[in-house]
Amino acid sequence: MILPVLTVYLLCCTAQFGGVDCFQIHPARTRIKITSPQQRTLPSYKRNNNQRQPLVLAQTDVDDEVEIHSVDATKNNREDEYYGSTNGIINGNKVDSKQTTDSDNNTEESSSSSFLKTIFLGIEPTPDILAIATIYFVEGALGLARLAQTFLLKDELKLGPAELSATLGLLSLPWTIKPLYGFLSDGFPIGGYRRRPYLVLAGFVGFMSYMVLALGLGTGAGASSTDDAEMSMTFTITIISLLLSSASIALSDVVADGIVVQKTREAAQRGDDPAIAGGLQSLCWGSAAIGALISAYFSGSLLETMSPRDVFRIASVLPLAVSAMSFLIQEEPVGRQKANNESMQNQNEDQTQIETAPVKEQILALWSALRQPNIYKPVLFLFLWKATPTSDGAMLYFMTNDIGFGPNFLGRARLVTAVSSLLGVWLYNQYLKRVPIKDVLLWTSIASVPLGLTQLLLISHYNRELGIPDGLFVLGDDVVLSILGEMAFLPTLVLAARLCPHGVEAVLFATLMSIYNGASTVGTEVGAALTKFLSVTETDFSNLALLTIICNISSLLPLVFIGWLDGIGDESEEEMEGRALGEPKDKVS
């Protein structure tokens, strides 16, 4: 388990996915204006293995100015040498470095603070940052219940492959209405707060829905009964509980995204390092990835020793962490925010009007943006590209009922898939950021067809004749397809971000991601219909090969409309970033 976690952390630090350099050092002289008691801690540096780490100087009076000179980090000074404070001047008096700390305990505390800041990718680990990281971690860690949910529907409610696929598609519907959650939290504060109450609500709903499943109220307790009404009630309670659990995760995700956007905007207004925004995004993504890796590691092994309802009982604790951590988030009541907005300078008035715009105006602005051909054509292509059918539900039954894989192996497969996706992120950033987005989508779609058809070897058991064990073949197939899938997915995120015009960036991006999720739901439902049409059941897999061929070949159909990406899709991610910074195209490439 340590290796996956370490892998996520290293990738978050080194990959340019978030656009942050965790070890960036800013040289030169720095003059710091101390304007409040909260800013009395001044930066100094201690030599430690050729790295400079912040130390705490003695407190100074308000409105004092301190001049700090940077020192070359490569000098071979002794371990206890301090930088900055020996050249500091406070009110005309030279300050000795040995007078800046009361004891060696301050040094240890500062080293711990520097270590935590490195762990958090250069972001100061304030209470609200810890809360945000926890929310994203819980979002990833709730994958612990995903495999239990599958086996609950498959084994206890006795759903077939087509019914299981259709139900899983239905359970993803809360993720298709994410803008609605944003409109609610922005336009309808609870008790004067826009963020904290909705996080508490999301955590409580998630806890209650998982507990309903854990207590057997909707986990198939009456599955052996011959009463159709009782079976129908059991199924209804189960679906409602699973839908509410999915909605609680989606709601907390939207609210957390809003907090991140707000903090990024505040950092820009303060003139902070632009890398902080990238570091915050990387922190959120890394926290969710670590949670997903840990849940993938344990999800299968837990089902080997306990029932799905016991796993739901364990998972129910995680949403409570969201509710508890929400109280650490710093948020002013809406009334106080309005008073502060009235006292802002004139150059911030336009931004204030955008932030406090009524929901109706946001919807009108969103509709105006979506009517533009340079936006709706790429959106339609992404929808068609993602809405192609899948045979995942039928393949799950084949691997469990025909080959005989248990939950433990499926959990390991999920872990391998998660790690492979991280590798796909790294490969994309290393080799494909300079490639036009349209070309990346074209060639990854073409390459996915022959790779996806390798499942025919497993279905026909021909892999055994080649001397490849079933488990090794499945894991290898998952690695390749996960890497390719991530390399194809990242350009769609970049494309969606670039489609958003100024003023409606947040709501339009959330809408595009909802459309993307909705397309995935459509693909799942179409796959379920094909499974039903071809009569693939939990015991009859004679047409599974045909289903696999249809699903893979159909992924090429959206390429007929790839011309809708002309213009914006002809640029690479690196060129888009350079254009956003005002650099000429030839300089970027």
C-alpha positions as CSV (number, residue, x, y, z in Angstrom):
1,M,0.0,0.0,0.0
2,I,2.9,2.3,0.7
3,L,4.2,2.1,-2.9
4,P,0.9,3.4,-4.5
5,V,0.7,6.3,-2.1
6,L,4.3,7.2,-2.7
7,T,3.7,7.0,-6.4
8,V,0.8,9.4,-6.2
9,Y,2.8,11.9,-4.2
10,L,5.8,11.8,-6.5
11,L,3.6,12.3,-9.6
12,C,1.8,15.2,-8.0
13,C,5.2,16.8,-7.3
14,T,6.9,16.1,-10.6
15,A,4.2,16.0,-13.3
16,Q,3.1,19.3,-14.8
17,F,-0.6,18.4,-14.4
18,G,-1.1,21.1,-11.9
19,G,1.6,23.4,-13.2
20,V,3.5,23.8,-9.9
21,D,7.1,23.6,-9.0
22,C,7.2,22.3,-5.4
23,F,10.8,23.3,-4.9
24,Q,10.9,26.7,-6.5
25,I,13.2,29.2,-4.7
26,H,12.8,32.9,-5.2
27,P,16.2,34.6,-4.8
28,A,17.0,38.4,-4.5
29,R,16.3,40.9,-1.8
30,T,12.8,41.0,-0.3
31,R,11.3,43.8,1.7
32,I,8.3,42.7,3.8
33,K,5.8,45.2,5.2
34,I,4.2,44.0,8.4
35,T,0.7,45.4,8.7
36,S,-1.0,43.2,11.2
37,P,-0.2,41.0,14.2
38,Q,-1.0,37.9,12.1
39,Q,1.9,38.8,9.8
40,R,4.6,39.1,12.5
41,T,6.2,35.8,11.5
42,L,9.1,36.6,9.2
43,P,10.9,34.2,6.8
44,S,14.4,33.1,7.6
45,Y,16.3,30.0,6.4
46,K,18.3,27.2,7.9
47,R,20.8,25.1,6.1
48,N,19.7,21.4,5.9
49,N,21.1,19.1,3.3
50,N,21.6,22.0,0.8
51,Q,17.9,23.0,1.1
52,R,16.5,26.2,2.7
53,Q,13.7,25.8,5.1
54,P,11.6,28.6,6.7
55,L,12.3,29.5,10.3
56,V,10.5,31.8,12.6
57,L,12.1,35.1,13.6
58,A,11.2,37.0,16.7
59,Q,8.0,38.8,16.7
60,T,8.2,42.5,15.6
61,D,5.9,45.4,16.1
62,V,3.2,46.3,13.6
63,D,4.2,48.5,10.6
64,D,7.8,47.5,11.0
65,E,9.8,46.9,7.8
66,V,12.3,44.1,7.5
67,E,14.8,43.8,4.7
68,I,16.0,40.3,3.9
69,H,18.9,39.4,1.6
70,S,18.9,36.1,-0.2
71,V,22.0,33.9,0.2
72,D,23.2,31.3,-2.2
73,A,21.9,27.9,-1.2
74,T,25.0,26.0,-2.4
75,K,27.5,27.5,0.1
76,N,29.0,25.0,2.5
77,N,28.1,26.6,5.8
78,R,27.7,24.8,9.0
79,E,24.4,23.1,10.0
80,D,23.2,25.9,12.3
81,E,23.7,28.8,9.9
82,Y,20.7,31.0,9.4
83,Y,20.0,33.1,6.4
84,G,18.3,36.5,6.2
85,S,18.1,37.4,9.8
86,T,21.8,38.3,10.1
87,N,21.3,40.9,7.4
88,G,17.9,42.0,8.6
89,I,17.4,45.6,9.8
90,I,14.5,46.4,12.0
91,N,13.9,50.1,12.7
92,G,17.5,50.8,11.9
93,N,18.9,48.2,14.3
94,K,20.9,45.3,13.2
95,V,19.4,42.0,14.3
96,D,21.6,39.0,15.3
97,S,20.4,35.7,14.1
98,K,20.9,34.0,17.5
99,Q,18.4,36.5,18.9
100,T,15.7,35.5,16.5
101,T,14.7,32.3,18.3
102,D,14.1,31.5,21.9
103,S,15.2,27.9,21.8
104,D,16.0,25.0,19.5
105,N,12.3,24.0,19.9
106,N,11.4,26.8,17.5
107,T,13.8,25.3,15.0
108,E,12.2,21.9,15.2
109,E,8.7,23.4,14.8
110,S,9.8,25.4,11.8
111,S,11.3,22.3,10.2
112,S,8.0,20.4,10.8
113,S,6.1,23.3,9.2
114,S,8.4,23.3,6.2
115,F,8.0,19.5,5.8
116,L,4.2,19.8,6.0
117,K,4.3,22.6,3.4
118,T,6.3,20.3,1.1
119,I,3.8,17.5,1.6
120,F,1.0,19.9,0.7
121,L,2.8,20.8,-2.6
122,G,3.9,24.3,-1.5
123,I,0.5,25.3,0.0
124,E,0.4,26.4,3.7
125,P,-1.5,23.7,5.5
126,T,-4.1,26.0,7.1
127,P,-7.2,24.4,8.7
128,D,-9.4,25.1,5.6
129,I,-6.7,23.6,3.3
130,L,-6.8,20.5,5.4
131,A,-10.6,20.4,5.1
132,I,-10.4,20.7,1.3
133,A,-7.8,17.9,1.1
134,T,-10.0,15.7,3.3
135,I,-13.1,16.3,1.2
136,Y,-11.3,15.2,-2.0
137,F,-9.6,12.3,-0.1
138,V,-13.1,11.1,1.0
139,E,-14.4,11.4,-2.5
140,G,-11.7,9.0,-3.7
141,A,-11.8,6.7,-0.7
142,L,-15.6,6.1,-1.1
143,G,-14.6,3.9,-4.0
144,L,-14.4,1.4,-1.1
145,A,-18.1,0.9,-1.4
146,R,-18.2,0.7,-5.2
147,L,-17.2,-2.9,-5.5
148,A,-19.6,-3.8,-2.6
149,Q,-22.3,-2.0,-4.5
150,T,-21.7,-4.1,-7.6
151,F,-21.8,-7.4,-5.6
152,L,-24.9,-6.2,-3.7
153,L,-26.8,-5.8,-7.0
154,K,-25.3,-8.9,-8.6
155,D,-25.5,-11.5,-5.8
156,E,-28.1,-10.3,-3.4
157,L,-30.6,-8.6,-5.7
158,K,-29.9,-11.2,-8.4
159,L,-29.6,-8.7,-11.3
160,G,-28.4,-10.0,-14.7
161,P,-25.7,-8.3,-16.8
162,A,-28.1,-6.1,-18.7
163,E,-30.0,-5.0,-15.6
164,L,-26.8,-4.4,-13.7
165,S,-25.4,-2.1,-16.4
166,A,-28.7,-0.2,-16.6
167,T,-28.8,0.2,-12.8
168,L,-25.2,1.4,-12.6
169,G,-25.9,3.9,-15.4
170,L,-28.9,5.2,-13.4
171,L,-26.7,5.6,-10.3
172,S,-24.5,8.0,-12.1
173,L,-27.3,10.5,-12.8
174,P,-26.5,12.7,-9.8
175,W,-23.2,13.5,-11.5
176,T,-25.0,14.8,-14.6
177,I,-26.7,17.7,-12.7
178,K,-23.6,19.2,-11.0
179,P,-24.4,22.8,-12.1
180,L,-27.7,22.5,-10.2
181,Y,-25.7,22.0,-7.0
182,G,-23.6,25.0,-7.8
183,F,-26.7,27.2,-8.4
184,L,-28.2,26.0,-5.1
185,S,-25.1,26.7,-3.0
186,D,-24.5,30.1,-4.7
187,G,-28.1,31.3,-4.9
188,F,-29.7,29.9,-1.7
189,P,-27.4,30.2,1.3
190,I,-28.4,28.3,4.4
191,G,-28.2,30.3,7.6
192,G,-26.2,32.9,5.7
193,Y,-23.5,30.5,4.5
194,R,-23.0,29.1,1.0
195,R,-20.5,26.4,1.6
196,R,-20.4,25.0,5.1
197,P,-24.1,24.0,5.5
198,Y,-24.1,22.2,2.2
199,L,-21.0,20.2,3.1
200,V,-22.7,19.2,6.4
201,L,-25.8,18.2,4.5
202,A,-23.8,16.2,2.0
203,G,-22.0,14.3,4.8
204,F,-25.1,13.6,6.7
205,V,-27.0,12.3,3.6
206,G,-24.1,10.1,2.7
207,F,-23.9,8.7,6.2
208,M,-27.6,7.9,6.4
209,S,-27.8,6.3,2.9
210,Y,-24.9,4.0,3.7
211,M,-26.3,3.1,7.1
212,V,-29.7,2.2,5.5
213,L,-27.8,-0.2,3.2
214,A,-25.6,-1.5,6.1
215,L,-28.6,-2.2,8.4
216,G,-30.3,-4.4,5.7
217,L,-33.2,-2.0,5.0
218,G,-32.3,-2.0,1.3
219,T,-29.6,-4.6,0.8
220,G,-31.8,-7.5,-0.3
221,A,-32.9,-8.8,3.0
222,G,-36.1,-10.0,1.3
223,A,-34.4,-11.4,-1.8
224,S,-35.4,-15.0,-1.0
225,S,-39.0,-14.0,-0.5
226,T,-41.6,-15.0,-3.1
227,D,-43.6,-11.8,-2.5
228,D,-43.1,-9.6,-5.5
229,A,-44.3,-6.5,-3.7
230,E,-41.7,-7.1,-1.0
231,M,-39.0,-7.6,-3.6
232,S,-40.0,-4.4,-5.4
233,M,-39.9,-2.4,-2.1
234,T,-36.4,-3.9,-1.3
235,F,-35.1,-2.9,-4.8
236,T,-36.6,0.6,-4.5
237,I,-35.1,1.3,-1.1
238,T,-31.7,0.1,-2.4
239,I,-31.7,2.3,-5.5
240,I,-32.9,5.3,-3.5
241,S,-30.1,4.8,-1.0
242,L,-27.4,4.3,-3.6
243,L,-28.7,7.4,-5.5
244,L,-28.5,9.5,-2.4
245,S,-25.0,8.3,-1.6
246,S,-23.9,9.2,-5.1
247,A,-25.6,12.6,-4.9
248,S,-23.9,13.4,-1.6
249,I,-20.5,12.8,-3.1
250,A,-21.4,14.9,-6.2
251,L,-22.6,17.8,-3.9
252,S,-19.5,17.8,-1.8
253,D,-17.4,17.8,-4.9
254,V,-19.1,20.8,-6.4
255,V,-18.9,22.8,-3.1
256,A,-15.3,21.9,-2.7
257,D,-14.6,23.0,-6.3
258,G,-16.3,26.3,-5.5
259,I,-14.0,26.8,-2.5
260,V,-10.9,26.1,-4.6
261,V,-12.0,28.6,-7.2
262,Q,-12.6,31.2,-4.6
263,K,-9.3,30.7,-2.9
264,T,-7.5,30.8,-6.3
265,R,-9.2,34.1,-7.1
266,E,-8.3,35.5,-3.7
267,A,-4.7,34.5,-4.2
268,A,-4.7,36.3,-7.6
269,Q,-6.1,39.4,-6.0
270,R,-3.4,39.4,-3.3
271,G,-0.8,39.1,-6.0
272,D,0.5,35.7,-4.7
273,D,2.6,33.4,-6.7
274,P,0.6,32.0,-9.7
275,A,2.0,28.6,-9.0
276,I,-0.1,28.5,-5.8
277,A,-3.2,27.9,-7.9
278,G,-1.6,25.0,-9.7
279,G,-0.4,23.6,-6.4
280,L,-3.9,23.8,-4.9
281,Q,-5.3,21.9,-7.9
282,S,-2.6,19.3,-7.7
283,L,-3.3,18.9,-4.0
284,C,-7.0,18.3,-4.6
285,W,-6.3,15.8,-7.4
286,G,-3.6,14.0,-5.4
287,S,-5.8,13.7,-2.3
288,A,-8.5,12.1,-4.4
289,A,-6.0,9.8,-6.1
290,I,-4.6,8.6,-2.8
291,G,-8.0,7.9,-1.5
292,A,-8.9,6.0,-4.6
293,L,-5.7,3.9,-4.4
294,I,-6.3,3.0,-0.8
295,S,-9.9,2.1,-1.4
296,A,-9.0,0.0,-4.4
297,Y,-6.4,-1.9,-2.3
298,F,-8.9,-2.8,0.4
299,S,-12.2,-3.0,-1.4
300,G,-11.7,-6.5,-2.7
301,S,-10.0,-8.0,0.3
302,L,-12.8,-6.7,2.6
303,L,-15.4,-8.5,0.5
304,E,-13.5,-11.7,0.9
305,T,-14.1,-11.6,4.7
306,M,-17.3,-9.7,5.1
307,S,-20.6,-9.0,3.4
308,P,-21.3,-5.9,1.3
309,R,-23.5,-4.5,4.1
310,D,-20.5,-4.6,6.4
311,V,-18.4,-2.7,3.9
312,F,-21.2,-0.1,3.7
313,R,-21.0,0.2,7.5
314,I,-17.3,1.0,7.3
315,A,-17.9,3.4,4.4
316,S,-20.5,5.3,6.3
317,V,-17.9,6.8,8.5
318,L,-16.2,8.7,5.6
319,P,-19.1,11.1,4.8
320,L,-19.1,12.1,8.5
321,A,-15.5,13.3,8.0
322,V,-16.8,15.7,5.4
323,S,-19.3,17.1,7.8
324,A,-16.8,17.4,10.6
325,M,-14.1,19.0,8.5
326,S,-16.5,21.6,7.0
327,F,-16.4,23.5,10.3
328,L,-12.7,24.2,9.6
329,I,-13.5,26.1,6.5
330,Q,-13.2,29.9,6.9
331,E,-16.4,31.5,5.5
332,E,-18.0,34.8,6.2
333,P,-21.8,35.2,6.3
334,V,-23.4,36.5,3.1
335,G,-24.4,39.8,4.8
336,R,-20.9,40.5,5.8
337,Q,-19.6,39.6,2.4
338,K,-21.9,42.1,0.8
339,A,-20.7,44.8,3.2
340,N,-17.1,44.0,2.4
341,N,-17.9,44.1,-1.3
342,E,-19.4,47.6,-1.0
343,S,-16.1,48.8,0.4
344,M,-13.9,47.3,-2.3
345,Q,-12.0,49.4,-4.8
346,N,-13.6,50.3,-8.1
347,Q,-11.3,47.9,-10.1
348,N,-12.9,44.9,-8.4
349,E,-16.6,46.0,-8.9
350,D,-17.0,44.0,-12.2
351,Q,-15.8,40.8,-10.5
352,T,-18.1,41.4,-7.6
353,Q,-21.1,41.8,-9.8
354,I,-20.2,38.4,-11.5
355,E,-19.9,36.6,-8.2
356,T,-23.2,38.0,-6.8
357,A,-25.1,37.6,-10.1
358,P,-28.5,36.0,-9.6
359,V,-29.0,32.5,-10.7
360,K,-31.2,33.6,-13.6
361,E,-28.5,35.8,-15.0
362,Q,-26.0,32.9,-14.7
363,I,-28.4,30.6,-16.6
364,L,-28.9,33.2,-19.4
365,A,-25.1,33.7,-19.7
366,L,-24.6,29.9,-19.8
367,W,-27.2,29.5,-22.6
368,S,-25.7,32.4,-24.5
369,A,-22.3,30.7,-24.4
370,L,-23.6,27.3,-25.4
371,R,-25.3,28.8,-28.5
372,Q,-22.0,29.7,-30.0
373,P,-20.9,27.3,-32.8
374,N,-17.3,27.3,-31.6
375,I,-18.5,25.9,-28.3
376,Y,-21.5,23.6,-29.0
377,K,-19.7,21.8,-31.9
378,P,-16.8,20.6,-29.8
379,V,-19.2,19.8,-26.9
380,L,-21.3,17.7,-29.3
381,F,-18.2,15.8,-30.5
382,L,-17.1,15.1,-26.9
383,F,-20.6,13.9,-26.1
384,L,-20.7,11.5,-29.0
385,W,-17.1,10.4,-28.3
386,K,-18.0,9.4,-24.7
387,A,-21.5,8.0,-25.5
388,T,-20.3,4.9,-27.3
389,P,-21.6,1.6,-25.7
390,T,-19.6,-0.5,-23.3
391,S,-19.7,-4.2,-22.4
392,D,-18.3,-3.7,-18.8
393,G,-21.3,-5.3,-17.1
394,A,-21.3,-8.4,-19.2
395,M,-17.5,-8.8,-18.8
396,L,-17.9,-8.6,-15.0
397,Y,-20.3,-11.5,-15.0
398,F,-18.0,-13.4,-17.4
399,M,-15.0,-12.9,-15.1
400,T,-16.8,-13.9,-11.9
401,N,-19.2,-16.6,-13.2
402,D,-17.1,-18.2,-16.0
403,I,-13.5,-17.7,-15.1
404,G,-14.1,-17.6,-11.3
405,F,-12.5,-14.4,-10.2
406,G,-13.5,-13.3,-6.7
407,P,-13.7,-9.9,-5.1
408,N,-10.1,-10.0,-3.9
409,F,-8.8,-10.3,-7.5
410,L,-11.2,-7.6,-8.8
411,G,-9.9,-5.3,-6.0
412,R,-6.4,-5.9,-7.2
413,A,-7.4,-5.1,-10.7
414,R,-8.9,-1.8,-9.6
415,L,-5.6,-1.0,-7.9
416,V,-3.7,-1.8,-11.0
417,T,-6.1,0.3,-13.0
418,A,-5.7,3.3,-10.7
419,V,-1.9,3.1,-10.7
420,S,-1.9,2.7,-14.5
421,S,-4.0,5.8,-14.9
422,L,-1.4,7.8,-13.0
423,L,1.2,6.5,-15.3
424,G,-1.0,7.6,-18.2
425,V,-1.1,11.1,-16.7
426,W,2.7,11.2,-16.6
427,L,3.1,9.9,-20.1
428,Y,0.7,12.5,-21.4
429,N,2.5,15.3,-19.7
430,Q,5.9,14.1,-20.9
431,Y,5.1,13.3,-24.6
432,L,1.7,14.5,-25.7
433,K,1.4,18.1,-24.3
434,R,3.0,19.4,-27.5
435,V,0.7,17.3,-29.8
436,P,-2.5,19.0,-31.1
437,I,-5.5,17.8,-29.1
438,K,-7.4,16.7,-32.1
439,D,-4.6,14.4,-33.1
440,V,-4.4,12.9,-29.6
441,L,-8.1,12.1,-29.6
442,L,-7.9,10.7,-33.1
443,W,-5.0,8.3,-32.6
444,T,-6.0,7.2,-29.1
445,S,-9.4,6.3,-30.4
446,I,-8.0,4.3,-33.3
447,A,-5.4,2.5,-31.1
448,S,-8.1,1.6,-28.5
449,V,-10.0,-0.6,-31.0
450,P,-7.4,-3.4,-31.6
451,L,-6.4,-3.2,-27.9
452,G,-10.0,-3.5,-26.8
453,L,-10.5,-6.5,-29.1
454,T,-7.8,-8.4,-27.2
455,Q,-10.6,-9.3,-24.8
456,L,-11.7,-11.8,-27.5
457,L,-8.7,-13.9,-26.5
458,L,-10.0,-14.1,-22.9
459,I,-13.6,-14.8,-24.0
460,S,-12.5,-17.7,-26.2
461,H,-9.9,-18.8,-23.6
462,Y,-7.3,-18.8,-26.4
463,N,-5.0,-17.0,-24.0
464,R,-4.6,-20.3,-22.1
465,E,-3.4,-22.0,-25.3
466,L,-0.8,-19.2,-25.6
467,G,0.3,-20.0,-22.1
468,I,-1.0,-16.8,-20.6
469,P,-2.9,-17.2,-17.3
470,D,-6.3,-15.6,-17.1
471,G,-5.3,-13.3,-14.2
472,L,-2.1,-12.1,-15.8
473,F,-4.0,-11.5,-19.1
474,V,-6.7,-9.4,-17.4
475,L,-4.2,-7.3,-15.4
476,G,-2.0,-6.7,-18.4
477,D,-5.1,-5.7,-20.5
478,D,-6.2,-3.3,-17.7
479,V,-2.8,-1.7,-17.6
480,V,-2.6,-0.9,-21.3
481,L,-6.3,0.2,-21.6
482,S,-6.1,2.4,-18.5
483,I,-3.0,4.2,-19.7
484,L,-4.5,4.8,-23.1
485,G,-7.8,5.9,-21.6
486,E,-6.1,8.5,-19.3
487,M,-4.0,9.8,-22.2
488,A,-7.3,10.3,-24.2
489,F,-9.2,11.7,-21.2
490,L,-6.8,14.5,-20.2
491,P,-7.1,16.4,-23.6
492,T,-10.9,16.5,-23.2
493,L,-10.4,18.3,-19.8
494,V,-8.0,20.8,-21.5
495,L,-10.4,21.3,-24.3
496,A,-13.4,21.8,-22.0
497,A,-11.4,24.4,-20.0
498,R,-10.4,26.3,-23.1
499,L,-14.0,26.4,-24.4
500,C,-15.2,28.5,-21.4
501,P,-15.4,32.2,-22.1
502,H,-14.6,34.8,-19.6
503,G,-17.3,35.5,-17.0
504,V,-19.0,32.0,-17.0
505,E,-15.9,29.8,-16.6
506,A,-16.9,28.0,-13.5
507,V,-20.6,27.3,-14.4
508,L,-19.8,26.4,-18.0
509,F,-17.0,24.0,-17.0
510,A,-19.3,22.3,-14.5
511,T,-21.9,22.1,-17.3
512,L,-19.4,20.5,-19.7
513,M,-18.4,18.0,-17.1
514,S,-22.0,17.2,-16.5
515,I,-22.6,16.7,-20.2
516,Y,-19.5,14.4,-20.2
517,N,-20.9,12.4,-17.3
518,G,-24.3,12.3,-19.0
519,A,-22.6,10.9,-22.2
520,S,-21.0,8.2,-20.1
521,T,-24.4,7.3,-18.7
522,V,-25.8,7.1,-22.2
523,G,-23.0,4.8,-23.2
524,T,-23.7,2.5,-20.3
525,E,-27.4,2.4,-21.0
526,V,-26.8,1.6,-24.7
527,G,-24.4,-1.1,-23.7
528,A,-27.1,-2.5,-21.4
529,A,-29.6,-2.5,-24.2
530,L,-27.2,-4.3,-26.5
531,T,-26.5,-6.9,-23.8
532,K,-30.2,-7.5,-23.5
533,F,-30.7,-7.7,-27.2
534,L,-27.9,-10.2,-27.7
535,S,-29.2,-12.3,-24.8
536,V,-26.0,-12.3,-22.8
537,T,-27.0,-13.5,-19.3
538,E,-25.2,-14.5,-16.1
539,T,-24.8,-18.0,-17.5
540,D,-24.9,-17.6,-21.3
541,F,-21.9,-15.9,-22.8
542,S,-22.2,-17.2,-26.3
543,N,-22.8,-13.7,-27.8
544,L,-20.3,-11.9,-25.5
545,A,-17.7,-11.9,-28.3
546,L,-20.1,-10.2,-30.7
547,L,-21.1,-7.6,-28.0
548,T,-17.4,-6.9,-27.5
549,I,-16.8,-6.4,-31.2
550,I,-19.8,-4.0,-31.6
551,C,-18.8,-1.9,-28.6
552,N,-15.2,-1.5,-29.8
553,I,-15.9,-0.8,-33.4
554,S,-18.6,1.7,-32.5
555,S,-16.0,3.8,-30.7
556,L,-14.7,4.8,-34.2
557,L,-18.1,6.3,-35.3
558,P,-17.6,9.7,-33.6
559,L,-14.4,10.3,-35.5
560,V,-16.6,11.1,-38.5
561,F,-17.4,14.4,-36.8
562,I,-13.8,15.2,-35.6
563,G,-13.9,18.2,-38.0
564,W,-16.0,19.9,-35.3
565,L,-12.8,20.4,-33.4
566,D,-11.2,22.4,-36.2
567,G,-9.6,25.6,-34.7
568,I,-9.4,25.0,-31.0
569,G,-8.5,21.3,-31.4
570,D,-5.6,22.1,-33.8
571,E,-3.6,23.5,-30.8
572,S,-1.7,21.5,-28.3
573,E,-2.1,22.1,-24.5
574,E,1.3,23.7,-24.4
575,E,0.3,26.1,-27.2
576,M,-2.9,27.0,-25.4
577,E,-1.0,27.7,-22.2
578,G,1.5,29.9,-24.1
579,R,-1.3,31.8,-25.8
580,A,-3.0,32.4,-22.4
581,L,0.3,33.9,-21.2
582,G,0.5,36.1,-24.3
583,E,3.5,34.3,-25.9
584,P,3.7,33.9,-29.7
585,K,2.8,30.5,-31.1
586,D,6.2,29.9,-32.7
587,K,8.0,30.6,-29.4
588,V,5.7,28.0,-27.6
589,S,6.3,25.3,-30.1
